[in-house]
Amino acid sequence: MEPVHLLIAIIIVAFAASPLPLLLQRCGRGYAALAAALVMAACLTVLAPLVAPVMGGTTLLASFAWLPDWGLALSFRLDGLSLMFSLLILGIGLLVTLYAYYYLPKHDTLGRFYTLLLLFMAAMLGVVLSENLLLLVVFWEITSLSSFLLISYKRESHESRLAARIAFAVTGGGGLALFAGVLLLGHIAGSFELTQVLAAGEHIRNHDLYAPMLILVLLGAFTKSAQFPFHFWLPQAMAAPTPVSAYLHSATMVKAGVFLLARLHPALAGSELWFWVVSGTGAITLVYAAYIAFYRYDFKGLLAYSTISHLGLITLLFGLDTRLSAVAGVFHIINHAIFKASLFMAAGIVDHECGTRDMRRVNGLFKFMPVTATLAIVAAGSMAGVPLLNGFLSKEMFFAETVGHPVFDEMRWLLPAFATLAGILAVGYSARFIHDVFFNGEPIDLPRQPHEPPRWMRAPVEVLVVLCLLVGIFPQWSIAPILHVAASAVLQQELPAFHLAVWHGFNAPFLMSLVALGGGITLYALRHPLYAFYERLPSVHASIVFERFHNGLAGFSAALVNRLDNASLQRYLALFFTFVLALGGWAWFSAPASPLPVVTQPADAASIVALLMLALAAAGVVVLHRQRLAAIVFASVIGLIVALTFVRFSAPDLALTQLAVEVVSIVLLLLALHYLPPASPAEDSMQRIMRDAALASAAGVGLGAAAYAMLTSPFETISNFYLAQSVPGGGGSNAVNVILVDFRGFDTLGEITVLAMVGLAAHALLDKLILQAPTHDADGRLWARERHPLFLQMLMRPLLPLALMVSVFIFLRGHNLPGGGFVAGLVTGVALILQYLASGIGFAAARLPQRLPLFLAAGLAAAAGIGALSWLFGFPFLTTAHGHITLPLIGEIELASALVFDLGVYLVVVSVVLMVLAELGKLSLYHEEKT
Amino acid sequence: MSFLSTLFPAYAEIFLLVMVSAILIVDLFLTNPNKTVTYALVQLTLLGCSMITVSTHQHGVVYLFHNMFVDDLMSDVLKMLSYLSVSMMLVYSRNYLMVRGLFTGEFMALTLFALLGMMVMISASHFLTLYLGLELLSLSLYAMVALQRDSAIATEAAMKYFILGALASGLLLYGMSMFYGATGTLEVAAVSDAITHGVPNKALLVFGLVFVVSGLAFKLGAVPFHMWVPDVYHGAPTAMTMLIGTAPKLAAFAFVMRILVEGLQPLMVHWSGMLVILAVLSIAVGNITAIAQTNLKRMLAYSTISHMGFLLLGVLSGGIDGYGAAMFYAAVYVLMSLGGFGMIMLLSREGFEADTLNDYKGLNQRSPWLAFVMLLLMFSMAGVPPMVGFYAKFSVLSAVVNAGHIPLAVIAVLFSLIGAFYYLRIVKLMYFDAPESHVPISIQPDSGLLISMNGLAVLALGIMPGTFMSVCAVAVQQSLLLH
């Protein structure tokens, strides 16, 4: 197999095999652990053949197109840095697997634990092996996710659930910031492939977007690596089982942030901004966390803060941005991973054996577990920077870099002093860890009797401590080769000359180390007054801050919901109109100037009076809308004036129709009104009425203005076309009617269909409905006993034939003069309504056809049928044919096939009116029978 | 007949119309209360539609009915997704509705009419056709929300939806009429040409744009025209909520594309500014208000609002990138919503809606598999990789960045972070809290299988998003008349 394929095989094996422990846990917890170990070993085996070429200085690249259009490729990279990290991840992973088997309680079947651990490991390998930055972000988020699940492994504990949420919120959020930053970086560099990005450093640093991009990327790195002020999630995350703390929260995951700094070093470092932000954050974190660590009495918390402090140290090294400082940073990543993982495991053993982590109670354990104690003391010594241990070497390099850093020319003592202070604190908390836990008198009231752990539980610690010593004593022989390739992968150029040795002579760094050791021990000696002082300081607990932020956000959200979404339609409508008005106003003021308006007709006095009446009547409807009768009267005034307006502008057809419609609808409304209370209750507050009035006026003015602007802009009218085509095309000189039944016959067909549906709906809704009609009016007076005055009956009966004749007349002349099927139908309807009103439903129903829906169907069928007929002659639907006949008395009639269509319209209109009327009438019939 | 054969691009719509009329009549004569035959007919109709759409696909853009109707790759893809979505919705909701006595012929007929409306919207290339499709869809939906007549909350929701929806339709129509006044045409392509060549009355264009965009924003449910969304999502029976929350968003996307991108491309400087405001407000308000919700349907409503904001971000970025991303986003959103609402219906039973957050407490103990599927869906909605929701956000954001709207991308990411919060809360409830109810969960085999496939699809598409993303990009590229 090609080496590059092996690279992808690692990731695939790691992900695909992660469910194995879950599947094997049925066979026993040992199998789950074995499966996890085997998967890690398999990954190591796959990696093995690739080690040699990478150590020789080549960078292996493997790439598969995934989303080429979006710049996302499945491309992986193995260089020195990735190799170093992969070895750390897999090596410490193996040790943690062994350790966890003994650490976790016996009743735990471990399947879920190891699966999550493998998932994390796979994602972490993905992060360090990604060549594509977007791919890196994807894996990055999976590490946050699996960390979330691992921290909350002890589900029943509230503390671990809260910790898991805080950790995910911070690191997941940082991941999103990183995502945005990487999008920008790809945008700047023109590619998401690391090779291109790393080569474009000069271009990136000079780009306008460099600063925002850098801040976003650093947010991602700092949250993951728990840098101040995002450090608070890490101590919380100590709620996780100790193997998880050892693996994720000291050795690997938290290193992803500094890994990113190392990875992107050639592309991003080298600017003022980088120096100040990265080294500033690193320095603050270094000292602040070390200071806090010194005061922890929970030894796992102490280790957590020390981890933060060491991560700050690494960040500071990358920020200092001399080439040698980057080498030191890489070196310290390895050293810290080794000694801190062993310390966590040792701490876990102590916790496991004693049942508590409180250093005020856990004392004098050296007597009970001498081997573990010795191991922990060596590892802690490395943490403190004691010579002959690996921590000492990288700390020396760090001290050397602070001495004579070029930036602080005026105050060149500042940086070394700061570094020494951090060193003193580190020695202090290491001394506290060693002395408090293993010496310092007798244990106080421990839940369990401590003793040495099982042989194999201690083995991982032993391995790591041996590594501490090996690196510390023989650096040139043990660690130098991998450090060389890793550091050159970071710098992407020739490494500066450096020499790893225990003894560099009596120089400034060594002096600083001595001061740190001495100072640290002095600090520890003075601890009691310092603790007392610390206790008096106000303490800020991160989880409280987080909860407060959480609650604040929820409160803000609830407030916003109350404002916007209170389930009130009135509120919604008010908001709706406000925004439409705002947008309309914006358009009004931003719109370009209109061309010259067209000349408008002068207004005559009659029109103005009519308009004023229209406005008054409209206002009347609004003001009196609760008194239903009065509102209807005003509404009919509006209808009347509209009809008059049609007359004024020479549209007799429309006026006729409008009048007839007015009559029919008022009568039907009155019939319905009989069953409703005469007035509706007032529910709105004055404030709301004022608000609505203001909104309505503004909307009205706006709409009026828009209509005015529209009507006064020049336009071309299409009326001339219809006037010219009416006689030759439709055989009628009444253009309105010809449009209705011919030019736009399809429209009319649709309209009468709707009308027919309305009739049917009224039939369906009102049929068999029983309503209690009121016997009194609002003032308590009885309705008249005599419902059908004789006078009215006598007057109406002779009117019927006359009205029918008028409607036939209007129908027939319709094609040439004002009239037509629709108006004729309405006139017939009015005539029949009058009979109902005058003589009562019983009289009318007995004399009218019972099966009105049939008439409805017939009307529709006639209209549609005559339209379809034209298909037979090869014309499109609803084509008209026309000719002339002469009838006595009436004269010449233009007989068009549209006449049949019009007849259909007529039938539909009449039957709908009658159906609604009959149904409403039946309601009253019910009462007539009862009384 | 040669006339009929020229109609081939619209065969799917014609077939659907014929079938829905037939189903309406056939259903009258069926007495089985389970409506098995009607249901089978409806599913067969959907299958038939998809076969027709596939077989009538033509390379390039085909116009019909005097340029009122267009058939292109984008419309075909969107229609296929709509069929799938409606079909899935019917599977999910069958049992839910049957228990509540709502699984009636009217329900299915209205569903199909709504689908017809969507198809018309998707294939419209004329303002009137667009409007007709929209109204057919909206009217069907109003009626469906009100279908549960004995539920006060559903009736109230229907009333609000109708009143506000009618107002929005009015605005839209008003805006369209202004474009007609300014350009003298209603054909999408012709409007674009006319504006490019200059119209005498520019003020009319700006006014028309304001009203059209407001109407569109309402239909999408973008802030500040979003008020109906939570009430309707919450009030309607979950099956109807699912219908409203899924396929119509594809149609709405097509609607935005046809009007703003194809018709009003020359005015992009104006409308993209308006979309920026709508998108930012939607993402901000949607994500923040979702936190305070205790009802899952309401929470998903606010999440929809923020998702629509993201969709608008894609549109306003412009270019094949942006439109392709928006289309992908819409499709992914539909897939996730189907799963989310499907889960609510799956867990509900007679007299129990499973729509409050507390109903999800301890789901992991009651049904680990369903909890896992829900976890996939929630993570996908939150945009956590490797779920497909991440790639949807990613494609939109990369389009936004490439269009140079850096602050927009940052704002969107920030609010997505807040958004992740409430999805995560569901996961927390399912996995960490103790269940409040111990009623065994009974699942119909068909919907149980579907929800599993739905959840796994979210994961599988997340692992292999490439094909589908390029389908969207190619569809947009082949279909748009970009000048």
Interface residues (C-beta under 8 A of the other chain):
Chain A: A65 W66 L67 P68 D69 W70 G71 L72 L134 V137 V138 E141 I142 L145 S152 R155 R161 R165 F168 A169 G172 G173 L176 A177 F179 A180 L183 L184 G186 H187 L209 P212 L216 L553 A554 F556 S557 A558 L560 V561 L564 D565 A567 L569 R571 Y572 L573 L575 F576 F579 V580 L583 G584 W586 A587 W588 S590 A591 P592 A593 S594 P595 A706 A709 M710 S713 P714 F715 E716
Chain B: M159 K160 I163 L164 L167 L171 M178 G181 G184 P200 N201 K202 A203 L204 V206 F207 L209 V210 F211 V213 S214 P224 F225 M227 W228 P230 D231 M274 V285 I288 T289 A290 I291 A292 Q293 D321 F379 V384 P385 P386 F390 Y391 F394 S395 L397 S398 V401 N402 I406 A409 V410 V413 L414 S416 L417 I418 A420 F421 L424 K428 Y431 F432 P465 G466 M469 S470 A473
